[in-house]
Amino acid sequence: MSTRRIEEALETLAELRHSALPDLQIRAVRKALGDKVNIVVAKAARLTAELQLRLLIPDLCTAFERLLRDPVKTDPQCWAKQAIAQALKDLGHAESALFLRGAQHVQREPVWGGEEDTATGVRAVCTLALLDCTNLTREDKLWPVLRLLTEASPPLRKEAALALQTLGGWEAALLLRLKARQGDTDPTVTGQVFESLLQVEGEGAVPFVEEFLRALHTETREEAALALGASRLLRAVTALRSACQEKYPLMGSEVLFRALSISRQEEALGFLLQMVHSGRPREALSALEALRLHHDSSELREKVRKAGRGRSESEVQQALQRWFEKE
């Protein structure tokens, strides 16, 4: 298909959004799902989900199977397969066969200097879709998630942590704890593992995550602190306050104060206000920086101004005026 014809096909699909004739929409989208050009198929798949054309679920499945044959030729970059899998997920398709195939699909394509796996997005979407499939046991769902947890791509490992959070239960908690102990080259993956574990186990996970406040690597310590704050658990706030009060803390007050601030707990905010009132100048500045998150609260602004009223340091007064005096 020439470039012009591809553009025309895409424009035709875009115009279907404004059509009041469901039969016309179905016929046109069904035809596009059988197109030989993958970007046209991808567009048709996204439109199927957008228009909630559940009648076309069998056509989506057929197109997906077709694109798995000679996939580098029929669907370079996996644009169509990923769009189809996402459409099926969005439409509530709960049969696992297609998603199981997609969760295992690897597509290596030539790039400058070697090969690249272009199916990472397909595997992620299909693995997450399996969580909603009604014909699978929990154990059946855990295996694909475990594979996702060991993917080379950091975003996929984060998706795996979120998938385990969705599954919940002791098996998910065990895998998350194992991954936390193993560590990760990308600290944001570790951070997501901490957050997901705290969601799965609640306060029971706080002592485990608290251990990482004293980890060897700075990034791990910071991710642990922020995950504890984001959990908004009272036990987590206590752990963070204890870390702040250690004689020789392993991280600066900036991160710990930020973690306390994002918890939004009254005890945490009270501690930060106390730091503004009577902490060392550097602590007061860090506390003010952390409390900026709540700048939109007139009640908190007044509390901050009151806490800092007796401070004589020019840098503290400048920070108060800059961040909390203006409405």
C-alpha positions in Angstrom: 0.0 0.0 0.0 1.4 3.4 -0.9 1.9 6.1 1.7 -1.0 8.1 0.3 -3.3 5.1 0.6 -2.2 4.4 4.2 -2.9 8.0 5.1 -6.3 7.8 3.5 -7.1 4.6 5.4 -6.1 6.3 8.7 -8.2 9.3 7.9 -11.2 7.2 7.1 -10.9 5.4 10.5 -10.5 8.7 12.3 -13.8 10.0 10.7 -15.6 7.0 12.1 -15.6 8.5 15.5 -18.2 11.0 14.3 -20.4 8.5 12.6 -23.8 7.9 14.0 -24.2 4.6 12.1 -23.0 1.7 14.1 -23.2 -0.8 11.2 -20.9 1.5 9.1 -18.4 1.7 12.0 -18.4 -2.1 12.4 -17.9 -2.8 8.7 -15.1 -0.3 8.3 -13.2 -1.3 11.4 -13.6 -5.0 10.6 -12.1 -4.4 7.2 -9.2 -2.3 8.6 -8.4 -5.1 11.2 -7.7 -7.3 8.2 -5.4 -4.8 6.5 -1.9 -5.8 5.5 -0.4 -2.6 7.0 0.2 -2.9 10.7 -0.3 0.8 11.6 -3.8 0.6 10.0 -4.6 -2.5 12.1 -3.3 -0.7 15.2 -5.5 2.3 14.5 -8.5 0.0 14.0 -7.8 -1.8 17.2 -7.6 1.4 19.3 -10.8 2.6 17.6 -12.5 -0.7 18.5 -11.9 -0.1 22.1 -12.7 3.6 22.0 -16.1 2.9 20.4 -16.7 -0.2 22.6 -17.3 -2.4 19.5 -17.4 -5.6 21.5 -18.9 -7.4 18.5 -15.5 -7.2 16.9 -13.7 -9.1 19.6 -13.4 -12.3 17.4 -12.0 -10.1 14.6 -9.4 -8.7 17.0 -8.4 -12.2 18.1 -8.1 -13.3 14.4 -6.0 -10.4 13.6 -3.7 -11.1 16.5 -3.2 -14.7 15.5 -2.5 -13.6 11.9 0.2 -11.1 13.0 2.0 -13.8 15.0 2.8 -15.6 11.7 6.0 -14.2 10.2 5.6 -11.3 12.8 8.7 -9.3 11.8 7.2 -8.9 8.3 3.5 -8.6 9.2 3.9 -6.4 12.3 7.3 -4.7 12.6 7.8 -3.0 16.0 4.7 -4.9 17.3 2.5 -1.8 17.0 -0.6 -3.8 15.9 -0.3 -6.7 18.3 0.2 -4.4 21.3 -2.8 -2.2 20.2 -5.0 -5.3 19.8 -4.0 -6.8 23.1 -4.7 -3.5 24.8 -8.1 -3.2 23.1 -9.1 -6.7 24.1 -8.1 -5.9 27.7 -10.0 -2.6 27.6 -13.1 -4.4 26.2 -13.0 -6.9 29.1 -12.0 -10.0 27.1 -11.4 -12.6 29.8 -10.3 -15.7 27.9 -6.7 -16.4 28.5 -5.5 -18.2 25.3 -4.5 -15.2 23.3 -3.0 -13.4 26.3 -0.9 -16.4 27.3 0.6 -16.5 23.8 1.3 -12.7 23.9 2.9 -12.9 27.3 5.5 -15.3 25.9 6.0 -13.6 22.5 9.6 -12.4 21.7 10.2 -10.5 18.5 13.8 -9.8 17.6 14.3 -7.3 14.9 17.5 -6.0 13.3 18.8 -2.7 14.5 22.1 -0.9 14.0 24.7 -3.1 15.7 22.6 -6.2 16.4 19.0 -7.1 17.3 16.3 -5.6 19.5 13.3 -7.3 21.1 10.3 -5.2 20.1 7.6 -7.3 21.9 8.2 -6.0 25.4 5.0 -3.9 25.3 3.0 -6.9 24.0 4.2 -9.0 26.9 3.4 -6.4 29.5 -0.1 -5.7 28.2 -0.9 -9.5 27.9 0.5 -10.3 31.3 -1.6 -7.6 33.0 -4.6 -8.8 31.0 -4.2 -12.3 32.4 -5.0 -11.0 35.9 -8.6 -10.5 34.8 -9.0 -13.8 33.0 -11.6 -16.0 34.6 -10.4 -19.3 33.4 -7.0 -19.2 35.2 -6.1 -20.0 38.7 -3.9 -17.7 40.8 -1.0 -20.0 40.2 -1.5 -19.8 36.5 -1.4 -16.0 36.7 1.7 -15.8 38.8 4.0 -17.6 36.3 3.7 -14.9 33.6 4.1 -12.2 36.2 7.3 -13.8 37.5 8.7 -13.7 34.0 7.8 -10.1 33.7 9.6 -9.4 37.0 12.9 -10.7 35.4 12.6 -8.8 32.1 15.5 -6.7 30.8 13.4 -3.6 30.6 13.0 -1.6 33.9 9.4 -0.4 33.0 8.3 -4.0 32.6 9.8 -5.0 36.0 7.8 -2.1 37.5 4.7 -3.4 35.7 5.3 -6.8 37.3 5.4 -5.3 40.8 2.1 -3.6 40.1 0.7 -6.8 38.8 1.8 -8.6 42.0 0.1 -5.8 44.0 -3.1 -6.4 42.1 -2.9 -10.1 42.7 -2.2 -9.7 46.4 -1.8 -12.6 48.8 1.2 -14.2 50.5 2.6 -15.5 47.2 2.8 -11.9 45.8 4.3 -10.6 49.0 6.9 -13.3 49.0 8.0 -12.5 45.4 8.1 -8.8 46.2 10.2 -9.4 49.3 12.5 -11.6 47.2 12.9 -9.0 44.5 13.6 -6.3 47.1 16.4 -8.4 48.6 17.8 -9.2 45.2 17.9 -5.5 44.3 17.7 -3.9 40.9 20.0 -1.9 38.6 17.2 0.7 38.3 16.4 2.2 41.8 12.9 3.2 40.6 12.1 -0.5 40.2 13.1 -1.1 43.8 10.9 1.8 44.8 7.9 0.4 43.1 8.6 -3.0 44.7 8.6 -1.3 48.1 5.4 0.6 47.4 3.6 -2.5 46.1 4.7 -4.6 49.0 3.4 -2.0 51.5 0.1 -2.1 49.6 -0.1 -5.9 49.8 1.0 -6.3 53.4 0.1 -3.0 55.0 1.8 -2.3 58.3 3.3 -5.8 58.4 5.7 -4.7 55.6 6.9 -1.6 57.4 9.8 -3.3 59.4 11.0 -5.0 56.3 11.1 -1.8 54.2 12.5 0.1 57.2 15.6 -2.1 57.0 16.4 -0.5 53.6 16.7 2.9 55.2 20.2 1.7 56.2 21.0 0.0 52.8 24.4 0.3 51.2 23.3 2.4 48.2 21.9 5.9 48.6 19.2 5.4 45.9 17.8 2.3 47.7 17.7 4.2 51.0 15.8 7.1 49.4 13.4 4.8 47.6 12.6 3.1 50.8 11.9 6.4 52.6 9.7 7.7 49.9 7.8 4.4 49.7 7.1 4.5 53.4 5.8 8.0 53.1 3.6 7.2 50.1 2.1 4.3 52.1 0.5 6.8 54.5 0.7 4.1 57.2 1.1 5.4 60.8 3.8 2.8 61.5 5.7 4.0 58.5 5.5 7.6 59.8 7.0 6.3 63.1 9.8 4.6 61.2 10.6 7.8 59.3 10.6 9.9 62.4 13.0 7.4 64.1 15.3 7.7 61.1 15.3 11.5 61.4 16.3 11.3 65.0 19.2 8.9 64.6 22.5 10.4 65.8 24.3 9.5 62.6 21.6 9.3 59.9 22.5 7.6 56.6 20.6 10.1 54.5 20.0 13.8 54.6 16.9 15.3 56.2 15.7 16.5 52.8 14.6 13.0 51.7 13.2 11.9 55.1 11.3 15.2 55.5 9.8 14.9 51.9 8.7 11.3 52.7 7.0 12.5 55.9 5.3 15.3 54.0 3.9 13.0 51.3 2.4 10.8 54.0 0.0 13.7 54.8 -0.4 12.2 58.3 -1.0 14.7 61.1 1.8 13.3 63.2 4.2 13.7 60.3 3.2 17.2 59.5 3.4 18.1 63.2 7.0 16.9 63.3 7.9 19.0 60.3 6.2 22.1 61.8 8.3 21.4 64.9 11.4 21.4 62.8 10.4 24.7 61.3 9.9 26.1 64.8 13.0 24.8 66.6 15.2 22.7 64.3 18.6 23.7 63.2 18.6 26.2 60.3 19.3 23.5 57.7 16.5 21.3 59.2 14.1 24.2 59.2 14.8 24.9 55.5 14.4 21.2 54.6 11.1 21.1 56.5 9.8 24.2 54.7 10.8 22.7 51.3 8.9 19.5 52.2 5.8 21.3 53.4 5.6 23.2 50.1 3.6 20.1 48.9 0.7 21.5 50.9 1.0 25.1 49.9 -2.6 25.1 48.6 -3.9 24.5 52.1 -4.6 27.9 53.8 -4.8 26.2 57.2 -1.3 24.7 56.8 0.2 27.9 55.5 -1.0 29.6 58.6 0.5 26.9 60.8 3.8 27.2 58.9 3.9 30.9 59.3 3.2 30.6 63.0 5.9 28.0 63.4 8.5 30.1 61.7 7.6 33.4 63.3 10.3 33.4 65.9 13.1 32.4 63.6 15.8 35.0 63.1 17.8 33.4 60.3 17.5 35.4 57.1 17.5 32.3 54.9 14.6 30.8 56.8 12.6 34.0 56.7 13.2 34.3 53.0 12.0 30.8 52.4 8.8 31.5 54.5 8.1 34.6 52.5 8.8 33.0 49.1 6.7 29.8 49.7 4.1 30.6 52.3 3.4 34.3 52.5 1.7 34.5 49.1 -1.8 33.3 48.8 
